[in-house]
Amino acid sequence: MSALKIAGYASLFDLADLSGDVVARGAFTECLRQSRTIPMLYQHEATEPIGRWTRLVEDAKGLWVEGEVIGVSPRTCQTRQWVERGVIDGLSIGFRTRSFAPRHPRGRVLTKIDLWEVSVVTFPMLPQARLQITSMAQYAA
């Protein structure tokens, strides 16, 4: 079975999301130092992962992620087809806020985040968080 490789910014610094929250540079630093797997989900649904993130890095622009949509579950196959056809191209982070500062007129500046997962979504909370297909790779289960 081949894996669909995708990449993109799951979060971008200094941009307000639809709820008014802004992620500050360095918010992911501590979390990314931990060597743990960050699940790839569809629409934040935790019961059926659709792949794996192989690289997560905080750069000057935001949280860059690279991963593979893999597996043969109906949800994974459907998601893969939608991504390949350009129907779905959003990314969204699932997280717990560890620290923040108030921001006006609305929202918070998130200064420390525990990243739980990164999802492929239809409507990202941060509209600029988008994925791209990078390649199709052979995946051996």
C-alpha positions in Angstrom: 0.0 0.0 0.0 1.4 3.5 -0.8 1.4 6.3 1.7 0.3 9.8 0.8 3.0 12.2 2.1 1.7 15.6 3.1 3.2 18.7 4.7 2.3 22.2 5.8 2.0 24.7 8.5 -0.3 23.4 11.3 0.0 26.7 13.1 1.4 30.1 12.1 2.8 32.6 14.6 1.4 36.1 15.2 -1.9 35.4 13.3 -5.3 35.5 15.1 -7.4 32.4 14.6 -11.2 32.6 14.3 -11.5 32.7 18.1 -9.0 35.6 18.3 -6.2 33.5 19.8 -2.6 34.0 18.6 0.3 31.5 18.9 3.5 33.2 20.0 7.0 32.2 18.7 8.4 29.5 21.0 5.0 28.2 22.2 5.8 24.6 20.9 9.5 24.5 21.9 9.2 22.7 25.2 6.6 20.2 23.9 8.6 19.3 20.8 11.7 18.5 22.9 9.8 15.5 24.3 10.2 12.5 22.2 6.6 11.4 21.8 4.4 10.6 18.9 1.9 13.3 17.8 -1.1 11.5 16.2 -2.5 12.5 12.7 -6.3 12.6 13.0 -9.2 13.5 10.8 -11.3 16.4 12.1 -9.9 15.8 15.6 -11.5 12.4 15.9 -9.3 10.5 18.3 -10.8 7.1 17.8 -9.4 6.5 14.3 -5.9 7.9 13.5 -5.4 8.3 9.7 -1.6 8.3 9.6 1.5 9.6 11.4 3.5 12.8 11.6 7.1 12.1 10.8 8.5 15.6 11.4 7.4 18.5 13.5 9.5 21.6 13.7 9.0 25.1 15.0 10.6 27.6 12.6 10.4 31.3 12.3 7.0 31.1 10.6 5.2 28.5 12.7 4.7 24.8 13.3 5.8 22.9 10.2 4.6 19.3 10.0 5.3 16.5 7.6 3.6 13.1 7.6 2.0 10.2 5.9 -1.7 9.3 5.4 -1.5 5.5 5.8 -3.8 2.6 6.4 -6.8 0.9 4.8 -9.7 1.9 7.1 -12.7 3.5 5.4 -12.0 6.9 7.1 -8.3 6.9 6.0 -9.1 5.9 2.4 -11.8 8.5 2.2 -9.6 11.2 3.7 -6.8 10.3 1.3 -9.1 10.7 -1.7 -10.4 14.0 -0.5 -6.9 15.3 0.0 -5.7 14.0 -3.4 -8.6 15.8 -5.1 -8.2 19.0 -3.2 -11.5 18.8 -1.3 -9.8 19.0 2.1 -6.6 20.9 2.7 -6.8 22.3 6.2 -4.6 21.6 9.2 -5.6 22.1 12.8 -3.9 21.5 16.1 -5.4 19.9 19.2 -3.6 21.2 22.3 -3.7 22.2 25.9 -2.8 25.7 26.8 0.0 25.8 29.4 0.4 29.6 29.6 -1.0 32.7 27.8 -1.2 36.4 28.0 -4.4 38.4 27.5 -4.7 40.2 24.2 -7.0 42.9 23.2 -9.6 43.4 21.8 -10.2 39.6 22.0 -8.4 36.4 22.4 -5.2 35.3 24.0 -1.5 35.1 23.1 -0.6 31.5 23.6 2.9 31.3 24.9 3.3 27.7 25.9 1.3 24.8 24.3 1.2 21.0 24.9 0.5 19.7 21.5 -1.8 16.6 21.6 -2.5 16.0 17.9 -2.6 17.6 14.4 -5.6 17.0 12.3 -6.5 17.1 8.6 -9.7 19.2 8.6 -12.2 20.8 6.3 -12.3 24.2 8.2 -9.2 25.1 10.1 -9.6 27.5 13.0 -6.6 29.3 11.5 -7.6 29.6 7.9 -4.0 30.0 6.7 -3.1 26.5 8.1 -3.0 24.4 5.0 -1.4 21.2 3.8 0.1 20.2 0.5 0.8 16.8 -1.1 4.5 16.2 -1.2 4.6 12.7 -2.7 3.3 9.1 -2.8 5.7 6.7 -1.1 5.7 3.0 -0.7 4.6 2.0 2.8 5.2 -1.5 4.1 2.9 -2.4 7.0 
